[in-house]
Amino acid sequence: MQPETEWRPRSEHPPQLFERAATFLQTPPKLSPDQWARQNRKYPASAGVPGQRDPSLTPYVIAFTQAVAESAAGRVVAVMGAQMGKTDSELDIVGHRLDQRPAPILWVGPTKEFLVDQQEPRILGLLEEAPRLSAKLQRGKRMKKTRKIVAGVPIRLAHAGSSSALKSDPAALAIVDEYDEMLANIKGQGDPLGLVEARGDTYADFVTVVTSTPSQGHIETEVDPVSGLEFWKPADPDAVKSPIWALFQQGTRYHWAWPCPHCGEYFIPRFSCLVVPKNATPAQARRGSYIQCPYGCVDPIEDHKHKAAMNARGRYVAPGQTIDRDGNVEGAPPDSSTISFWVSGLASPFRTWGQRAERYLTALGSGDDNEIQTAMNAGFGECYTLGGLGETPEWQEVLAKRVPYRLGDLPREVLRITAGVDVQKRSLVYVVRGFGARGSSWLLDFGQIYGPTAEQDVWDELETTLMTPIRGRMIDCVFVDSGFRPGKATAGDEHRVYEFALRFPRWVFATKGHDAQTTPLRPSKIEVLHNGKKAKSSLTLIHLDSDFFKSLVHSRVRMEIGRPGSFHLPLGAEDAGMMSGGVTEDYARQIVSEGRVINPANGKASWVKRFKDNHFLDCEAMAAAAGYMLRVHTIKESEQRSGEDAVQVVVEQPRPAPPPRQKQPDQQAQQAEPQETPRRPRDPWLSADGGGQRRKGWL
């Protein structure tokens, strides 16, 4: 047999090898991620919207993808609801980078199941559907579920539960998906975002993309004095439990704005803009919901008529910038190394406003806070405050209880006076409240005495404060909290409370709060001092149902001024051009610093934090409990003090309070006149031709 001397290629299809080689050698045209997606991505027939990929269907993601491609900042954050095209925009970013500037990519998800079941099939679909990527994809043994090689560089999938996977490879681009679902700490090795960003130290143009629907946080709005637009107000970090929202606040805070189809003015859509027919069922809400222009236009903004056109003309605007009716954005955004975007779930082309409203009302009807939170987070892209809807007042409602008198005055209706004292490690917080007919009450004094509560000085000052008569009238009963949580860093010493109560056994009572008990108030006897020896006389300890008395305070706040049981606060008076002798915003916020939540599984109530400090709420609850022990709710309306010390309070219409941020869906937005705004320097990211277009296409 004659040996073969002629070389023959192993492949039976040598032309394909040359085609693939040609793909590698071609210089791709310079494209933005959205342009690349239009040319290279195509959805299968089984997709919800089959055919060629069209990023303009979700125009609010285009600026986000272009900011990443330009490496405009080291971190780019996007906050939005569910079913808004977020994952597809991330795939556009990945495909664009692998084709245009191949470099290692790290994609991080919250769990292994999330990556393997949801993200890996979509990433593989991207690599197979785009011809330019498919030709560069290495198959066979080198292709794994969590690692693909494209154009000679890896794209690795990792989950937040594996710190070793997060630290395994360097990367030029990292995508952190559904950040709020990730573990706050990975095996004691820090936040997953910190581990991810450490992978990019060797790349000068490294970018971290962080996306998620938000979770919990008490977020309010504020009107920008420059543009008149209503933006999300940066919240106290302690009031924000949503990690993605905390990152958004640290960044440029771009908000997606729409032009009203009736007046042409731009506004920022959010949950409070949604209007649902009054007393509508979820099904009726699906058919009849619409958006109301915040500038007072009478005609409704309708989903099927207006949303697509408003999205097409939508623009991102940051605080400090202005936007005219033509969509031209002027002014520089806030200076930050993080570019952050927020867009309302109302902008989604895949869900109608009626569907969003239907889901919200269904969740509201269930009474399950988890369902309500999901409806707010996923449906509207907004944070949710536990206890924030329903029974819990807003701080503006507290300030609305101000009537014309000052701290230290004694309204003639006051017949009993109580005080509540909250004990901290380094201070004592107190309120003094006067009660009249059927439990109506007036705040007479409040404050905070600073000093280590393990020392005697601060207790002596408290004694002086409580022993000082108010217009000749002494305090009838004082409740002092001794129910500290073990291990709490700011907790005081309960034995100091017992010692103080023993000094005034008929006037001062130590208390312990309980989540629930059979009666609102239950006394008991204790006989132990801090040194372990028996006391000469027993001490009365009052056990309180915290749920009952905190709920009582909030119900009194909701009570209309003038009705029995109503809750009054001092307005104060003008002194040297300033208001003094009244309550502060901090006091009002503390009164609503906790919200009542019912667990649908067992029907039990719990109180969750909305704001950092809750001392005045605790004090008011104890003052109310002391009043309850004195039976102030049985005082007859005919009883009233007289004399020179009595101050007559003329109850006028209470001062109107600014509306709370979160409204029920059947409420219309507050109307506001558009303000004349001064011209601002043009955004440096805008082109100089006056067309209002961002350089390189984004924003």
C-alpha positions as CSV (number, residue, x, y, z in Angstrom):
1,M,0.0,0.0,0.0
2,Q,1.4,3.4,-1.1
3,P,1.8,5.8,1.9
4,E,0.1,9.1,1.6
5,T,2.5,12.0,1.3
6,E,-0.1,14.7,0.5
7,W,-1.4,16.8,3.5
8,R,-5.1,16.9,3.8
9,P,-7.0,19.2,6.3
10,R,-8.9,17.3,9.0
11,S,-12.0,19.4,8.5
12,E,-14.3,18.5,5.7
13,H,-15.4,22.1,5.5
14,P,-12.3,24.3,5.2
15,P,-14.2,27.3,3.9
16,Q,-15.9,27.6,7.4
17,L,-12.5,27.8,9.0
18,F,-11.5,30.7,6.8
19,E,-14.8,32.4,7.5
20,R,-14.3,32.2,11.3
21,A,-10.7,33.3,10.9
22,A,-11.9,36.3,8.9
23,T,-14.3,37.2,11.6
24,F,-11.5,37.3,14.1
25,L,-9.4,39.5,11.8
26,Q,-12.1,42.0,10.9
27,T,-12.1,45.3,12.8
28,P,-15.7,45.8,14.1
29,P,-17.3,49.1,13.4
30,K,-17.5,51.4,16.4
31,L,-21.0,51.1,17.8
32,S,-22.8,51.9,21.0
33,P,-24.4,48.9,22.8
34,D,-27.9,49.7,21.5
35,Q,-26.6,50.0,18.0
36,W,-24.7,46.8,18.3
37,A,-27.8,45.0,19.6
38,R,-29.9,46.2,16.7
39,Q,-27.5,44.8,14.2
40,N,-26.5,41.5,16.0
41,R,-29.4,40.3,18.2
42,K,-32.5,38.5,17.1
43,Y,-35.2,37.0,19.4
44,P,-36.6,33.5,18.5
45,A,-40.2,33.0,17.6
46,S,-40.9,31.7,21.1
47,A,-40.0,35.1,22.7
48,G,-42.6,37.5,23.9
49,V,-41.5,40.0,21.2
50,P,-39.9,37.9,18.5
51,G,-37.6,39.3,15.8
52,Q,-34.8,41.8,15.7
53,R,-33.8,43.4,19.0
54,D,-35.0,47.0,19.3
55,P,-33.6,48.8,22.4
56,S,-35.8,51.8,21.6
57,L,-38.8,49.8,22.9
58,T,-37.2,50.5,26.3
59,P,-35.4,53.8,25.7
60,Y,-34.7,54.4,29.3
61,V,-32.0,51.6,29.2
62,I,-30.0,53.2,26.3
63,A,-28.3,55.9,28.4
64,F,-27.5,53.3,31.0
65,T,-25.8,51.0,28.5
66,Q,-23.9,53.8,26.8
67,A,-22.6,55.1,30.2
68,V,-21.1,51.6,30.8
69,A,-19.6,51.3,27.3
70,E,-17.9,54.7,27.6
71,S,-16.4,53.8,31.0
72,A,-17.8,57.2,32.1
73,A,-17.5,56.2,35.7
74,G,-16.1,53.3,37.7
75,R,-19.6,52.3,38.8
76,V,-22.9,52.5,37.0
77,V,-26.1,51.9,38.9
78,A,-29.6,51.3,37.6
79,V,-32.7,51.0,39.8
80,M,-36.0,49.9,38.2
81,G,-38.9,47.6,38.6
82,A,-39.4,44.1,37.2
83,Q,-40.2,43.3,33.5
84,M,-38.6,46.5,32.2
85,G,-35.9,45.1,29.9
86,K,-33.1,45.3,32.5
87,T,-31.6,41.9,31.7
88,D,-31.7,42.5,28.0
89,S,-29.8,45.7,28.4
90,E,-27.1,43.8,30.4
91,L,-26.8,41.3,27.6
92,D,-26.4,44.2,25.2
93,I,-23.5,45.5,27.3
94,V,-21.9,42.0,27.4
95,G,-22.2,41.3,23.7
96,H,-21.0,44.7,22.8
97,R,-17.9,44.5,25.0
98,L,-17.0,40.9,23.8
99,D,-17.2,42.0,20.2
100,Q,-15.9,45.6,20.3
101,R,-13.2,45.4,23.0
102,P,-12.8,41.8,24.2
103,A,-11.9,41.6,27.9
104,P,-12.7,39.3,30.8
105,I,-16.2,39.7,32.2
106,L,-17.6,38.7,35.6
107,W,-21.4,38.3,35.9
108,V,-22.6,37.9,39.5
109,G,-26.1,36.8,40.6
110,P,-27.6,36.4,44.0
111,T,-27.8,32.6,44.0
112,K,-26.4,29.6,42.1
113,E,-29.9,28.6,41.0
114,F,-30.5,32.1,39.7
115,L,-27.4,31.9,37.5
116,V,-27.7,28.3,36.3
117,D,-31.5,28.3,35.7
118,Q,-32.1,31.8,34.4
119,Q,-28.9,33.7,33.4
120,E,-26.7,31.0,31.9
121,P,-29.3,30.0,29.3
122,R,-29.8,33.7,28.3
123,I,-26.1,34.3,28.1
124,L,-25.6,31.2,26.0
125,G,-28.5,32.3,23.8
126,L,-26.8,35.7,23.3
127,L,-23.5,34.0,22.2
128,E,-25.3,31.7,19.8
129,E,-27.7,34.2,18.3
130,A,-25.2,36.9,17.4
131,P,-23.1,35.8,14.4
132,R,-20.1,37.8,15.4
133,L,-20.1,36.2,18.9
134,S,-21.0,32.7,17.7
135,A,-18.0,32.6,15.4
136,K,-15.7,33.5,18.4
137,L,-17.2,31.1,20.9
138,Q,-15.1,28.1,22.0
139,R,-17.2,25.0,22.3
140,G,-16.5,21.5,23.6
141,K,-14.7,20.8,26.8
142,R,-13.7,24.4,27.4
143,M,-17.4,25.5,27.5
144,K,-18.8,25.1,31.1
145,K,-22.0,26.2,32.7
146,T,-20.3,29.0,34.6
147,R,-17.5,29.8,32.2
148,K,-17.5,30.6,28.5
149,I,-14.6,31.6,26.3
150,V,-15.3,34.2,23.6
151,A,-12.7,35.8,21.4
152,G,-10.1,34.3,23.7
153,V,-11.4,35.9,26.9
154,P,-13.6,34.4,29.6
155,I,-17.0,35.4,30.7
156,R,-17.5,33.9,34.2
157,L,-20.7,33.4,36.1
158,A,-20.5,33.6,39.9
159,H,-23.0,33.8,42.8
160,A,-22.8,35.9,45.9
161,G,-22.7,32.8,48.1
162,S,-19.3,31.8,46.8
163,S,-16.5,34.1,47.9
164,S,-13.9,31.9,46.1
165,A,-15.7,32.4,42.8
166,L,-15.9,36.1,43.3
167,K,-12.1,36.2,43.8
168,S,-11.0,33.8,41.2
169,D,-10.4,35.8,38.0
170,P,-9.6,39.5,37.2
171,A,-12.2,41.3,35.1
172,A,-12.5,44.4,33.0
173,L,-16.3,44.5,33.3
174,A,-18.4,43.2,36.2
175,I,-22.2,42.9,36.3
176,V,-23.8,42.6,39.7
177,D,-27.4,41.6,39.1
178,E,-30.3,41.8,41.6
179,Y,-28.0,43.3,44.2
180,D,-30.7,43.6,46.9
181,E,-31.1,39.9,47.0
182,M,-27.5,39.2,47.7
183,L,-26.1,38.2,51.1
184,A,-25.0,41.2,53.2
185,N,-21.8,39.3,54.2
186,I,-20.1,36.4,52.4
187,K,-18.6,34.1,55.0
188,G,-17.2,37.0,57.0
189,Q,-15.2,38.3,54.0
190,G,-17.2,41.5,53.3
191,D,-19.8,42.8,51.0
192,P,-20.1,41.0,47.6
193,L,-19.8,44.4,45.8
194,G,-16.4,45.0,47.4
195,L,-15.1,41.6,46.5
196,V,-16.3,42.1,42.9
197,E,-14.7,45.5,42.5
198,A,-11.4,44.2,43.8
199,R,-11.3,42.0,40.6
200,G,-10.8,45.1,38.5
201,D,-7.7,46.6,40.0
202,T,-5.6,45.6,37.1
203,Y,-7.8,47.3,34.5
204,A,-7.7,51.1,34.2
205,D,-11.1,51.3,32.5
206,F,-12.8,48.7,34.8
207,V,-16.5,49.3,35.3
208,T,-18.9,47.7,37.7
209,V,-22.6,47.6,36.7
210,V,-25.0,47.2,39.6
211,T,-28.7,46.6,38.9
212,S,-31.7,45.6,41.0
213,T,-35.2,46.3,42.0
214,P,-35.2,48.1,45.4
215,S,-36.4,46.7,48.6
216,Q,-37.1,48.6,51.9
217,G,-36.5,52.2,52.9
218,H,-38.4,55.3,53.9
219,I,-37.8,57.6,51.0
220,E,-39.4,61.0,50.5
221,T,-39.5,63.4,47.7
222,E,-38.3,67.0,47.4
223,V,-39.0,69.7,44.7
224,D,-35.8,70.9,43.1
225,P,-35.6,74.7,43.4
226,V,-33.9,75.0,40.0
227,S,-36.1,72.9,37.8
228,G,-39.3,72.5,39.8
229,L,-39.1,68.7,39.3
230,E,-40.0,66.4,42.2
231,F,-37.0,64.2,42.8
232,W,-36.3,61.4,45.3
233,K,-34.8,63.1,48.4
234,P,-31.6,61.6,49.8
235,A,-32.6,59.7,52.9
236,D,-30.8,59.1,56.2
237,P,-28.7,56.0,55.6
238,D,-30.3,54.4,58.6
239,A,-33.7,54.8,57.0
240,V,-32.5,52.9,53.8
241,K,-32.4,49.1,54.0
242,S,-32.2,48.7,50.2
243,P,-28.5,48.3,49.2
244,I,-29.2,49.4,45.6
245,W,-31.0,52.5,46.8
246,A,-28.1,53.4,49.0
247,L,-25.8,53.2,45.9
248,F,-28.3,55.3,43.9
249,Q,-28.2,58.0,46.5
250,Q,-24.4,58.1,46.3
251,G,-24.4,58.7,42.6
252,T,-25.7,61.3,40.1
253,R,-29.4,60.4,40.7
254,Y,-30.7,60.7,37.2
255,H,-34.5,60.3,37.1
256,W,-36.5,59.3,33.9
257,A,-38.8,62.2,33.1
258,W,-41.8,62.4,30.7
259,P,-43.4,65.3,28.9
260,C,-47.1,65.8,29.7
261,P,-49.0,65.2,26.5
262,H,-51.4,68.1,27.4
263,C,-49.2,70.9,28.7
264,G,-45.8,69.7,27.4
265,E,-44.0,70.2,30.8
266,Y,-41.7,67.4,31.9
267,F,-42.4,65.5,35.1
268,I,-41.1,62.5,36.9
269,P,-43.6,59.6,37.0
270,R,-44.0,57.6,40.1
271,F,-46.6,55.7,42.2
272,S,-48.1,58.9,43.6
273,C,-49.0,60.0,40.0
274,L,-51.2,56.9,39.5
275,V,-55.0,57.5,39.8
276,V,-57.4,54.6,40.4
277,P,-61.2,55.0,40.4
278,K,-62.4,55.5,43.9
279,N,-63.4,52.2,45.7
280,A,-62.4,50.2,42.6
281,T,-61.8,46.5,42.8
282,P,-58.5,45.2,41.4
283,A,-60.3,44.3,38.1
284,Q,-61.8,47.8,37.8
285,A,-58.4,49.3,38.6
286,R,-57.0,47.3,35.7
287,R,-59.5,48.9,33.3
288,G,-59.7,52.4,34.7
289,S,-56.4,53.6,36.0
290,Y,-54.6,56.5,34.5
291,I,-51.9,59.1,35.4
292,Q,-52.6,62.7,36.4
293,C,-50.3,65.5,35.4
294,P,-48.7,67.0,38.5
295,Y,-49.1,70.5,37.0
296,G,-52.8,70.5,37.1
297,C,-53.9,69.4,33.6
298,V,-57.5,68.2,33.8
299,D,-57.3,65.6,31.0
300,P,-56.0,62.2,32.1
301,I,-52.8,60.7,30.7
302,E,-53.8,57.3,29.3
303,D,-51.5,54.3,28.9
304,H,-52.5,53.1,25.4
305,K,-52.7,56.7,24.0
306,H,-49.7,58.4,25.5
307,K,-47.1,56.1,27.1
308,A,-45.1,55.1,24.0
309,A,-44.8,58.7,22.8
310,M,-43.8,59.9,26.3
311,N,-41.1,57.2,26.5
312,A,-39.8,58.2,23.0
313,R,-39.4,61.8,24.2
314,G,-38.2,60.8,27.7
315,R,-35.0,62.2,29.2
316,Y,-32.9,61.6,32.2
317,V,-32.6,64.6,34.5
318,A,-30.6,65.0,37.7
319,P,-31.1,67.4,40.6
320,G,-29.7,70.8,39.7
321,Q,-30.4,70.4,36.0
322,T,-33.3,71.9,34.0
323,I,-35.3,70.6,31.1
324,D,-37.4,72.6,28.6
325,R,-40.4,71.5,26.6
326,D,-38.2,70.4,23.7
327,G,-36.3,68.0,26.0
328,N,-33.1,70.0,26.2
329,V,-31.3,69.3,29.4
330,E,-29.1,72.0,30.8
331,G,-26.8,72.1,33.8
332,A,-24.2,69.8,35.3
333,P,-25.3,66.8,37.3
334,P,-24.1,66.2,40.9
335,D,-20.4,65.4,41.0
336,S,-19.9,61.7,41.7
337,S,-17.8,58.8,40.7
338,T,-21.0,56.8,40.4
339,I,-23.5,57.3,37.6
340,S,-26.9,56.3,38.9
341,F,-30.3,56.0,37.2
342,W,-33.8,55.5,38.4
343,V,-36.9,54.8,36.3
344,S,-40.4,54.2,37.4
345,G,-42.1,50.9,36.7
346,L,-44.8,52.9,35.0
347,A,-42.5,53.4,32.0
348,S,-42.4,49.7,31.2
349,P,-43.9,48.9,27.7
350,F,-44.6,45.3,28.9
351,R,-47.0,46.1,31.7
352,T,-49.9,48.6,31.6
353,W,-50.6,51.0,34.4
354,G,-53.8,49.1,35.0
355,Q,-51.9,45.9,35.6
356,R,-49.6,47.6,38.0
357,A,-52.6,49.1,39.9
358,E,-54.4,45.7,39.9
359,R,-51.5,43.9,41.4
360,Y,-51.0,46.6,44.1
361,L,-54.7,46.6,45.1
362,T,-54.7,42.8,45.2
363,A,-51.6,42.9,47.5
364,L,-53.2,45.6,49.6
365,G,-56.3,43.5,50.0
366,S,-54.3,40.5,51.2
367,G,-52.9,42.5,54.2
368,D,-49.6,40.8,53.7
369,D,-46.7,43.3,53.9
370,N,-44.5,41.0,51.8
371,E,-47.0,41.1,48.9
372,I,-47.4,44.8,49.2
373,Q,-43.7,45.3,49.2
374,T,-43.3,43.1,46.1
375,A,-46.0,45.2,44.3
376,M,-44.2,48.4,45.2
377,N,-40.7,47.2,44.5
378,A,-41.3,45.2,41.3
379,G,-44.3,47.1,40.0
380,F,-43.1,50.7,40.5
381,G,-39.4,50.4,41.2
382,E,-39.8,52.2,44.6
383,C,-38.8,51.4,48.1
384,Y,-41.4,50.2,50.5
385,T,-41.6,51.1,54.2
386,L,-43.0,48.4,56.5
387,G,-45.9,49.9,58.2
388,G,-45.8,52.8,55.8
389,L,-49.3,52.3,54.4
390,G,-52.4,52.2,56.5
391,E,-52.3,52.8,60.2
392,T,-49.0,54.7,60.5
393,P,-49.3,58.5,60.1
394,E,-46.6,60.5,58.3
395,W,-44.6,63.1,60.1
396,Q,-46.4,65.9,58.3
397,E,-49.6,64.7,59.9
398,V,-48.0,65.1,63.4
399,L,-47.0,68.7,62.7
400,A,-50.6,69.4,61.6
401,K,-51.6,68.9,65.2
402,R,-50.0,72.3,66.2
403,V,-52.4,74.8,67.8
404,P,-51.7,78.3,69.2
405,Y,-50.0,77.8,72.6
406,R,-46.3,77.5,73.7
407,L,-44.3,74.9,75.6
408,G,-44.7,75.7,79.3
409,D,-48.2,76.9,78.9
410,L,-51.0,75.1,80.7
411,P,-54.3,75.0,78.7
412,R,-57.4,75.3,80.9
413,E,-58.6,71.9,79.7
414,V,-55.6,70.1,81.3
415,L,-56.6,68.4,84.5
416,R,-53.9,65.6,84.8
417,I,-50.2,65.7,83.9
418,T,-48.0,62.7,83.1
419,A,-44.5,62.2,81.9
420,G,-42.6,59.4,80.0
421,V,-38.9,59.0,80.2
422,D,-36.7,56.9,77.8
423,V,-33.3,55.9,79.2
424,Q,-30.3,55.7,76.9
425,K,-26.7,55.0,77.8
426,R,-25.7,58.7,77.5
427,S,-29.0,60.6,77.8
428,L,-32.5,60.7,79.2
429,V,-35.3,61.7,76.8
430,Y,-38.6,62.9,78.2
431,V,-42.0,64.3,77.3
432,V,-44.6,65.9,79.6
433,R,-48.2,65.7,78.5
434,G,-51.4,67.2,80.0
435,F,-54.7,65.4,79.7
436,G,-58.3,66.7,79.7
437,A,-61.8,65.4,78.9
438,R,-62.0,61.9,77.5
439,G,-58.2,61.6,77.0
440,S,-57.7,64.8,74.9
441,S,-54.1,65.8,75.5
442,W,-51.6,68.7,75.1
443,L,-47.8,68.4,74.9
444,L,-46.4,70.6,77.7
445,D,-42.7,69.9,77.4
446,F,-40.2,67.6,75.8
447,G,-36.4,67.4,75.7
448,Q,-33.2,65.4,76.2
449,I,-30.9,65.6,79.2
450,Y,-27.3,64.6,78.2
451,G,-24.9,62.7,80.4
452,P,-23.9,59.1,81.3
453,T,-27.0,57.5,82.9
454,A,-24.7,55.3,85.0
455,E,-23.8,58.5,86.9
456,Q,-26.0,60.4,89.4
457,D,-25.8,63.9,87.8
458,V,-28.1,63.3,84.9
459,W,-30.7,61.8,87.3
460,D,-30.5,64.8,89.6
461,E,-31.2,67.0,86.6
462,L,-34.2,64.9,85.6
463,E,-35.5,65.2,89.1
464,T,-35.2,69.0,88.9
465,T,-37.0,69.0,85.5
466,L,-39.9,66.9,86.7
467,M,-40.3,68.6,90.0
468,T,-40.6,72.1,88.5
469,P,-44.2,73.1,88.5
470,I,-45.9,74.0,85.2
471,R,-47.9,77.2,85.9
472,G,-48.2,76.0,89.5
473,R,-49.3,72.5,88.6
474,M,-47.2,69.4,89.5
475,I,-46.8,66.3,87.4
476,D,-49.1,63.6,88.7
477,C,-47.4,60.5,87.4
478,V,-44.1,59.6,85.7
479,F,-43.3,56.4,83.8
480,V,-39.6,55.5,83.3
481,D,-38.6,52.8,80.9
482,S,-36.4,50.0,82.4
483,G,-37.0,47.4,79.7
484,F,-33.7,47.6,77.9
485,R,-32.8,45.0,75.3
486,P,-29.8,42.9,76.4
487,G,-26.6,43.8,74.6
488,K,-28.0,47.0,73.1
489,A,-25.1,49.4,72.7
490,T,-27.2,52.5,73.8
491,A,-29.0,50.8,76.7
492,G,-29.0,52.3,80.1
493,D,-28.8,50.6,83.5
494,E,-32.2,49.3,84.7
495,H,-31.0,49.4,88.4
496,R,-30.5,53.2,88.1
497,V,-34.2,53.4,87.1
498,Y,-35.2,51.3,90.1
499,E,-33.2,53.6,92.4
500,F,-34.8,56.7,90.9
501,A,-38.3,55.2,91.3
502,L,-37.6,54.2,94.9
503,R,-36.9,57.8,95.7
504,F,-40.4,58.7,94.6
505,P,-42.5,55.5,95.1
506,R,-45.9,57.1,94.9
507,W,-45.1,59.3,91.9
508,V,-42.5,57.6,89.7
509,F,-42.9,54.1,88.3
510,A,-40.4,51.9,86.4
511,T,-41.9,50.1,83.4
512,K,-41.1,47.2,81.1
513,G,-42.7,47.0,77.6
514,H,-43.9,43.7,76.1
515,D,-45.0,42.9,72.6
516,A,-48.3,41.7,73.8
517,Q,-50.1,40.9,77.1
518,T,-53.6,40.1,78.2
519,T,-54.1,43.6,79.7
520,P,-52.7,47.0,78.5
521,L,-51.2,47.6,81.9
522,R,-50.2,45.2,84.7
523,P,-48.4,46.1,88.0
524,S,-46.0,43.8,89.9
525,K,-43.7,44.0,92.9
526,I,-39.9,43.6,92.8
527,E,-37.5,43.8,95.8
528,V,-33.9,43.7,94.4
529,L,-31.5,46.6,94.2
530,H,-28.4,46.8,91.9
531,N,-26.1,45.4,94.7
532,G,-28.2,42.3,95.0
533,K,-29.4,43.1,98.5
534,K,-33.1,43.3,99.4
535,A,-34.7,46.7,99.4
536,K,-36.2,48.2,102.5
537,S,-39.4,48.6,100.6
538,S,-40.8,46.9,97.5
539,L,-40.9,48.6,94.1
540,T,-43.9,48.7,91.8
541,L,-42.9,47.7,88.3
542,I,-45.5,48.4,85.6
543,H,-45.7,46.0,82.7
544,L,-47.0,47.7,79.5
545,D,-48.5,46.3,76.3
546,S,-46.2,48.3,73.9
547,D,-48.5,47.5,70.9
548,F,-51.5,48.9,72.7
549,F,-50.0,52.2,73.8
550,K,-48.0,52.9,70.6
551,S,-51.2,52.2,68.6
552,L,-53.0,54.5,71.0
553,V,-50.6,57.4,70.3
554,H,-50.9,56.9,66.5
555,S,-54.7,56.7,66.7
556,R,-54.7,60.0,68.7
557,V,-52.5,61.6,66.0
558,R,-55.1,60.6,63.4
559,M,-57.9,62.0,65.5
560,E,-59.4,65.2,64.2
561,I,-58.6,68.3,66.3
562,G,-61.5,69.2,68.6
563,R,-62.8,65.7,69.0
564,P,-62.6,63.8,72.3
565,G,-59.2,62.2,72.6
566,S,-57.5,64.6,70.1
567,F,-53.7,65.1,70.2
568,H,-52.4,68.7,70.5
569,L,-48.9,70.1,70.0
570,P,-47.7,73.7,70.6
571,L,-47.3,75.9,67.6
572,G,-45.1,78.3,69.6
573,A,-44.8,82.0,68.9
574,E,-42.6,84.4,66.9
575,D,-39.7,85.6,69.0
576,A,-37.0,87.9,67.4
577,G,-38.1,86.8,64.0
578,M,-38.0,83.1,64.8
579,M,-40.6,80.6,65.9
580,S,-39.9,79.3,69.4
581,G,-41.8,77.3,72.0
582,G,-43.1,74.8,69.6
583,V,-42.4,71.2,68.4
584,T,-39.6,70.4,66.0
585,E,-39.5,68.3,62.8
586,D,-37.3,65.8,64.6
587,Y,-40.0,65.3,67.3
588,A,-42.6,64.7,64.6
589,R,-40.4,62.2,62.7
590,Q,-39.7,60.3,65.9
591,I,-43.4,60.0,66.7
592,V,-43.8,58.0,63.4
593,S,-40.4,56.3,63.5
594,E,-42.0,52.9,63.8
595,G,-44.9,51.3,61.9
596,R,-47.2,48.5,63.0
597,V,-47.1,45.4,60.8
598,I,-49.3,42.3,61.1
599,N,-47.9,38.9,60.3
600,P,-50.6,37.2,58.2
601,A,-49.4,33.8,59.2
602,N,-50.2,34.2,62.9
603,G,-52.0,37.6,63.2
604,K,-49.4,38.9,65.6
605,A,-48.4,42.6,65.5
606,S,-44.9,43.9,65.5
607,W,-43.4,47.4,65.2
608,V,-40.7,48.0,62.6
609,K,-38.2,50.9,62.4
610,R,-38.9,53.6,59.7
611,F,-36.5,56.2,61.1
612,K,-33.4,55.9,63.2
613,D,-34.5,57.5,66.4
614,N,-37.8,56.5,68.2
615,H,-37.2,58.0,71.7
616,F,-40.1,60.5,71.6
617,L,-42.5,57.7,70.4
618,D,-41.5,55.6,73.4
619,C,-41.9,58.6,75.7
620,E,-45.3,59.4,74.4
621,A,-46.4,55.8,74.7
622,M,-45.3,55.8,78.4
623,A,-47.0,59.2,79.0
624,A,-50.2,57.7,77.5
625,A,-49.8,54.6,79.7
626,A,-49.5,56.8,82.8
627,G,-52.6,58.7,81.7
628,Y,-54.4,55.4,81.2
629,M,-53.5,54.4,84.8
630,L,-54.9,57.7,86.0
631,R,-58.1,56.9,84.0
632,V,-57.9,60.2,82.0
633,H,-60.2,58.7,79.4
634,T,-63.0,58.9,82.0
635,I,-62.6,62.7,82.7
636,K,-65.9,64.4,81.9
637,E,-66.2,67.2,79.3
638,S,-67.7,69.5,81.9
639,E,-64.6,69.5,84.0
640,Q,-62.2,72.4,83.4
641,R,-59.7,74.4,85.3
642,S,-60.0,78.0,86.1
643,G,-57.6,80.7,87.5
644,E,-54.8,82.9,86.3
645,D,-52.6,80.0,85.5
646,A,-55.1,78.6,82.9
647,V,-54.3,79.3,79.3
648,Q,-57.2,79.3,76.9
649,V,-56.3,77.6,73.6
650,V,-58.3,78.9,70.7
651,V,-58.4,75.9,68.3
652,E,-58.4,77.2,64.8
653,Q,-58.1,75.1,61.6
654,P,-54.9,73.1,62.1
655,R,-52.0,74.1,60.0
656,P,-52.1,72.3,56.7
657,A,-49.4,69.7,56.4
658,P,-47.5,68.8,53.3
659,P,-49.0,65.6,51.8
660,P,-47.2,62.4,52.7
661,R,-45.1,60.9,49.8
662,Q,-47.0,57.6,49.5
663,K,-50.7,58.0,48.7
664,Q,-53.4,55.5,48.1
665,P,-54.0,55.0,44.4
666,D,-57.3,56.7,44.3
667,Q,-55.8,60.0,45.4
668,Q,-54.7,62.5,42.7
669,A,-51.3,64.2,42.8
670,Q,-50.9,67.6,44.3
671,Q,-51.2,70.4,41.7
672,A,-48.3,72.8,41.4
673,E,-47.7,75.8,39.2
674,P,-44.6,75.5,37.0
675,Q,-41.8,77.8,38.2
676,E,-39.8,80.2,36.2
677,T,-36.2,78.8,36.4
678,P,-32.9,80.6,35.8
679,R,-30.7,79.4,33.0
680,R,-28.1,77.0,34.0
681,P,-24.8,76.1,32.4
682,R,-25.2,73.3,29.9
683,D,-24.6,69.7,31.0
684,P,-21.0,68.9,29.8
685,W,-22.4,65.6,28.5
686,L,-24.7,67.4,26.1
687,S,-23.7,68.3,22.6
688,A,-23.0,71.9,21.8
689,D,-25.3,72.1,18.8
690,G,-28.3,73.0,21.0
691,G,-30.1,69.8,20.1
692,G,-30.1,68.5,23.7
693,Q,-28.4,65.2,22.7
694,R,-25.8,63.5,24.8
695,R,-22.4,63.1,23.4
696,K,-21.9,59.7,22.0
697,G,-25.6,59.2,22.2
698,W,-26.3,58.7,25.9
699,L,-28.6,60.9,27.9
